């Protein structure tokens, strides 16, 4: 099942080549509201209804522009150094605990947006984003996937000068400028994947491949992330987790490369699709 946000309304999307979609509120006769975020209030009931929803007579998806599938998460978790090769390029040994920070919710946007570049060094990171569907607190590995609503693609955009200034890093601020959390194009439930624990993940900038790996290379896989995070704080329905990025980021290249006006960032994850973000100079530049 694919769930998307079309102009602020929840829609179900058919994953076939002749993709069609239906409006959730209309098709359910109001049982579920139009707000995509509200679906997580009773995700189990929604998925049960959606399993029998008929998409054959829906609207064609072609040329539609979607918003963030989870537009207003209460909590946004982000994981650093979760691929060994990225930890190595960043100069850090793998840690015994996931390096955890946040991207503030105001940074979350959908696909196909234009992000105004702040001053500084703006970098890219493609990430698998995990969406919570059922409250998770002190869960074990065996039940962890039961708390996941689905997966989507995320781009953890960072301004490295802000992130690394001062005697202690400012990860959350440096990663939370407007538009620095693109997600989408839709949420895909885990039953849609042949192997939900091992998906191809890649990223290109203006046509040049920058990152390529598999989520099976994560040091802390999705169940382990839920175990570690939920041991400390409850994960709430509609929360999202940026699960970390492979190697290939701009500030670890020689020479360094950062995002410039008119660059196009294209991220892909197997079984989910493609997330495209464009960049422009700020109005003051």
N, C-alpha and C positions, 0 to 999 in steps of 0.2 A: 504494500500500500504506500502511496505517495500522497502527502498532504502539503499543500502550498498556500501561500498568502497572495491573493490577487486583489489589489487595491483595497487592502484591509479586510477582505472577506476570505474565510476558510473555504478551500476547494479541494476536492479529491481529484487526483490526476491518474489517468491510466498509463501504465508503464510500457505499453506496446508501441510499435512504430507509428501506428495511426492514433497517436495519443489524444485522448479527449478528457474533459474535466466536467465536474458538476459542482454547483454551489451547495455547500453542506447545509446551511440553514434552510434553503428552499427544498432540497431533496429530502430532508428529515422532517419537513413540516414544522420547523421551529423547535424540534426536540433539542437540537444543538444550535447555539447561537452563531452569528456570522464572524465573531471575533476569533481569529486563529489562536490567540493565547488562552481563551476560555475552554478550548478543547481538552486541555490538560487537567481541568478541574475534575473530570470523570473520564479519564482516558480509557479505562477498561470498557465502559459502556459505549463510548464512541467507536472503538475499534470493533466491537461486536456488531454494531449497526453498520459500520463501513464495509465489513466483510461481505454483506449482502447487497450493498448499493449497486445500482445498475448504471454503468458509464457509457453504454453503447450509443445512447442518444445525446450524449453531452456535447459541449462546445469544443471545437478543435483547439489544441494548445498552441499551435504555431503562432509565432510573433507575440506571444503574451509576455509581459514584463511582470515578474513576481516581486513581492517584498520579502522581508526576512520571515522564514517559516515560524520562528519563535520571536515575535517582535518585542516583547517586554519581559524578559526573564527576570525573576527576582534575584537570582544569584548567577553570576558568570564566573566559573572557575577556569583557570588556564594553567597548563602544565609546561614547565621548561625542561629542557635537556632529557627528553624521553626517548630519544634515539641515540644509540651509542656513537654513531658517526657524527651526529650534531654536537653531542657533548664533547667529543674529541676536538672538533674544529673550533669550539668555543673555549677550549682550554680547561675544561672541568672534567674530573673523573665522575663516572656514574655514582649517584648518591643512593643512600639507603632509604631515602624517603622522597617521593615525588616533589620536585621543586614547584611550589604552588603559589600563584598570585591571582589577580583578577583583572579583567577588562571591565571598566565600568559600563553598566547597561546602556548609557547614552551613546556609546560608540557603536552599538549594534545596528547594522543596516542590511539590506537585502542584496541580491545580485544586480548587475548591470547599473550600478551607481557610478557617479563621477565624484571622486574624493579630492577636495582641495588640499594641496600639500602645504603643511606648515613649514616654516624655516627649519633647517637642520638636515639630518640624514635619515630618510624614510626607507625602511627595509620591509621585506616580505617574508612570510612564513605560511605555507599551506598546512592545514591541519584537519584531521577528522574531528568533527564536533558531535558529542554525545548529548542527546536530549533526554531528560528524566521524565518518565511517565507516571511513576508511583513513588511516594515518599520512601526514601532510603535512609535508614539510620542503623549503623552497626550491622551492615549486611555481610554475608559470607560470599565467597566466590561462586558457590553453586547456585545461589539465587540472584546474583547481581544482574544478569541480563533481564530478569523478570521486571526490573525497575526501570528499564530503558524503553522510552517511547520509540526512538529511532535514531538515525544518524543523518548528518548533513555535512556539507563542506564549509570550512571556515578559512578565512585569511587573517592571520594575526599580524596586522600592520603595526610597525613600531617606528618611533622617532628616536634614534639611538642616542643623540646628545642629551635629550631630556631623560631618557631611561638610565643613562650611566653617569649623569652628573652628580657631583657631591661625593662625600665619603661613603655613602651607602646608596645602592641602586634604587631608582624610582620606577620599577617595572610597570606598575599599574598606571601611573600617570603617563609614561612614555608610550603606552600602548592604548590610550583611550581618547586620543583626539577624535573629533567628529568624523565618522565614517571609517574608523580604524578596526571595525569588527564586521566585515562583510560575511554573510552566511547565505546558504541556499544551494541550488535553486528551490529545493523542497526537502522535506523530511521523508526519509525512507525507512519503513519498519524493518527490523532485523530479519524477519522471516523471508524477505525478498533476496537475501544474499546467499550464494552457495557456501561461502565461508566468511562469516561476518568478522572473524578475527584476523583475516589476512587479505587486505584489499590493496590493489595498486594505487599509489598516491603520487601526484606529480604537479609541477608548477612551471610555467614559462613566463617570461617578461618580454613583451614586444616581439614575440616569435622565437626567442632563445630559451631553450630548456635550462632551468635553474635547479630544480629539485626532482628527484625520482627515487622512489623507494616502495616499501610495502608496510602496511600497518602491523603486520606480523613481526616487524623488527622493533616495535616499541619495547622499551625496558619494562614498562608497566602497562599491561594490556587493559582493555576496557573493564573487565571484572575487577582487576587489581586496583585500578583507579577508584572504582566505587567503594571497594573495601577500605582503602586508605582514607579517602575523603570522608566517607560516612562514619568512620570511627571517631571523627572529631566533631562534625556538624551534620545535621540532617540535610539531605539533598531533597529539594522540593519539586513537585510536578511543574514542569516548564522551565526548570533550571537547565543551563547548558554548560558543557565542559569542553574547552579547547584542549585536545589531548596531546599536543606537542608536535614538533616539526622535524622532518629529516634534515640532513646536511644540505648546504647549497645556498645559504643566506648571503645577503650582499655585503655585510660588514666583515665577513671572514674570507672574502675573495681577495686575490692579489692581481691587479689593484682592486680596491673596494669598488662596489657598484651600488648605487642607490636609485630609488625610483625618481624619475624626472617627469615634468609636465608632458602630457600626451602619451606616456607609457600605458600599456595595457597588460594587466596581470590576469593570467588564465590558469585556474587551478582545476584539477580533475581527480576524482576518486572513483574507482571501479564500482559499478553498481549504483552510483548516485548520479553522476553527470558532470557538468562543467559549471564553474562559477567564474564570472568575468567582472573585473573592476577596472575602471579607467581613472586617470589622474589628470589634474589640471593645476596650474599655478593659482595661488590665492589671489583674490581681487586686489590686494595691496601690493603684489609683486609686479 
